[in-house]
Amino acid sequence: MKHLYPIQTKVNREQREHSLHQRARLIWFTGLSGSGKSTLAVQLEAVLHQMGHKTYLLDGDNIRMGLNRDLNFTEEGRIENIRRIGEVSKLFLDAGIIVLSAFISPFKADRENVKQIVGEENYIEVFADAPLEVCEQRDVKGLYKKARAGEVKNFTGIDSPYEIPDNPDITILTHETSIDKSIELLIDFIESKIKY
């Protein structure tokens, strides 16, 4: 590491944000599998795009199929998965982009690490909160059923813990709140933070 010398570019984040007319932020969705993270992130990105914002959505399965395909689902693999996402998000923020990341990210320490990587002022934590039984009922991928049968190991909520955020910036009770109302709540919360 001591022989690495990062280059200094002639264009900085502030200049990129100015040209894009927005403040780059990382909107980090966390919650159990089936809690509605990806649904919220996809819909929020569509609304932000309609509003003229430049965004990029990072989602768990997409990242696992490419950038992080070498990682397993052990605790160590999950920690490294989230660390890499934090570093990728930091690059997007430097480019002036609003990043939406939808990952279970079950461990508080990992979410805190991402916050430190990108800077606390750039991090907005959204807790997609739904009871385990609701998430299991929504189980479109059939993962809970496989985990209960022992076919999938280290599955969050079954044989691996999910640590509920202590102080998320915003909590969406996805089993009680419509998608339209959820997006309205999210826009109300983040609009002032991304306004240039």
C-alpha positions in Angstrom: 0.0 0.0 0.0 2.9 2.4 0.7 3.8 2.4 -3.0 0.4 3.5 -4.1 0.0 7.1 -5.3 -3.6 8.1 -6.2 -3.8 10.6 -9.0 -5.2 14.1 -8.4 -7.8 14.9 -11.1 -8.5 18.3 -12.4 -12.3 17.8 -12.0 -13.6 17.3 -8.4 -16.8 16.1 -6.9 -18.1 19.6 -6.3 -17.7 20.5 -10.0 -19.5 17.3 -11.0 -22.4 18.0 -8.6 -22.6 21.5 -10.0 -22.9 20.3 -13.6 -25.5 17.7 -12.6 -27.4 20.2 -10.4 -27.6 17.8 -7.5 -25.9 16.6 -4.3 -24.6 13.1 -4.5 -25.8 10.9 -1.7 -25.9 7.2 -0.9 -29.4 5.9 0.0 -28.8 2.6 1.7 -31.8 0.3 2.0 -31.4 -2.5 4.6 -33.9 -5.2 5.7 -34.6 -8.9 5.6 -35.0 -10.7 2.3 -38.5 -10.0 1.1 -38.8 -6.8 3.2 -39.3 -4.6 0.1 -35.8 -3.1 -0.2 -35.4 -3.6 -3.9 -39.0 -2.7 -4.6 -38.6 0.6 -2.8 -35.2 1.3 -4.4 -36.4 0.6 -7.9 -39.5 2.8 -7.5 -37.6 5.6 -5.8 -34.9 5.6 -8.6 -37.7 5.9 -11.2 -39.2 8.9 -9.5 -35.8 10.6 -8.9 -35.0 10.0 -12.6 -38.4 11.6 -13.6 -37.4 14.6 -11.4 -34.2 15.0 -13.5 -31.7 13.4 -11.1 -28.8 11.3 -12.2 -28.9 8.0 -10.2 -27.5 4.5 -10.1 -29.0 1.5 -8.4 -26.8 -1.2 -6.8 -28.7 -4.4 -5.9 -27.6 -7.5 -4.1 -28.2 -10.2 -6.7 -26.8 -8.0 -9.5 -23.6 -7.3 -7.7 -23.2 -11.0 -6.6 -23.5 -12.1 -10.2 -20.6 -9.8 -11.3 -18.3 -7.8 -9.1 -18.7 -10.0 -6.0 -19.2 -13.4 -7.7 -16.1 -14.7 -5.9 -17.7 -14.2 -2.4 -19.6 -16.8 -0.5 -22.4 -16.2 2.1 -20.4 -16.9 5.2 -20.1 -14.0 7.7 -16.7 -13.1 6.2 -18.1 -13.2 2.7 -21.0 -10.9 3.7 -18.7 -8.5 5.4 -16.4 -8.2 2.3 -19.5 -7.9 0.0 -20.7 -4.9 1.9 -17.3 -3.3 2.2 -16.8 -3.5 -1.6 -20.3 -2.0 -2.1 -19.2 0.9 0.1 -16.1 1.5 -1.9 -18.1 1.3 -5.2 -20.7 3.7 -3.8 -17.9 6.1 -2.8 -16.7 6.2 -6.5 -20.2 6.9 -7.7 -20.6 9.7 -5.1 -17.3 11.3 -6.3 -18.9 11.2 -9.8 -21.8 13.3 -8.5 -24.3 10.5 -8.7 -27.1 9.6 -6.3 -26.6 6.0 -5.4 -29.4 3.7 -4.2 -28.1 0.4 -2.6 -30.4 -2.4 -1.7 -28.6 -5.0 0.4 -29.8 -7.1 3.3 -26.6 -5.9 5.1 -27.5 -7.7 8.3 -24.7 -6.5 10.5 -24.6 -3.1 12.2 -20.8 -2.9 12.0 -20.9 -3.3 8.2 -23.5 -0.6 7.8 -21.4 1.6 10.1 -18.3 0.8 8.0 -20.1 1.9 4.8 -21.1 5.1 6.5 -17.4 5.7 7.4 -16.2 4.9 3.8 -18.6 7.3 2.1 -18.8 9.9 4.9 -21.6 10.2 7.4 -23.0 13.3 5.7 -23.4 11.4 2.5 -25.2 8.3 4.0 -29.0 8.0 4.3 -30.1 4.7 5.9 -33.5 3.4 5.0 -34.8 0.5 7.1 -37.4 -1.6 5.1 -39.1 -3.0 8.1 -41.4 -6.0 7.8 -41.9 -9.0 10.2 -40.2 -12.2 9.3 -43.5 -14.0 8.8 -44.5 -11.4 6.2 -41.1 -11.7 4.4 -41.6 -15.5 4.3 -45.1 -15.1 2.8 -43.7 -12.8 0.1 -40.8 -15.3 -0.6 -40.9 -15.0 -4.4 -37.5 -16.6 -4.8 -38.4 -19.6 -2.5 -35.3 -18.9 -0.4 -36.9 -19.0 3.0 -38.5 -22.4 2.2 -35.0 -23.7 1.1 -33.4 -22.3 4.3 -36.1 -23.9 6.5 -35.4 -27.2 4.7 -31.6 -26.8 5.3 -30.9 -26.4 1.6 -29.6 -22.8 2.0 -27.1 -22.2 4.8 -26.4 -18.9 6.6 -29.7 -17.4 5.5 -30.5 -14.1 7.3 -33.5 -14.4 9.6 -33.3 -18.2 9.8 -29.8 -19.4 10.8 -28.0 -16.1 10.5 -28.9 -13.0 12.5 -30.3 -9.7 11.2 -29.3 -6.8 13.4 -32.0 -4.1 13.4 -30.7 -0.6 12.8 -30.5 1.5 16.0 -31.1 4.8 14.4 -32.0 4.6 10.7 -32.6 7.9 9.0 -36.0 6.7 8.0 -38.1 3.5 8.6 -40.7 2.3 6.2 -43.1 -0.3 7.5 -43.5 -2.0 4.2 -46.2 -4.4 5.4 -48.4 -1.4 6.4 -47.5 1.3 3.9 -48.4 1.4 0.2 -45.6 1.8 -2.3 -46.9 5.2 -3.3 -47.0 6.4 0.3 -43.6 4.9 0.9 -42.1 6.8 -2.0 -43.8 10.0 -0.9 -42.2 9.6 2.6 -38.8 8.9 1.1 -38.9 11.9 -1.3 -40.0 14.2 1.5 -37.1 13.0 3.6 -34.3 13.1 1.0 -35.3 16.0 -1.3 -33.5 18.7 0.7 -30.4 16.5 1.0 -30.0 16.1 -2.7 -31.0 19.6 -3.8 -28.1 21.6 -5.2 
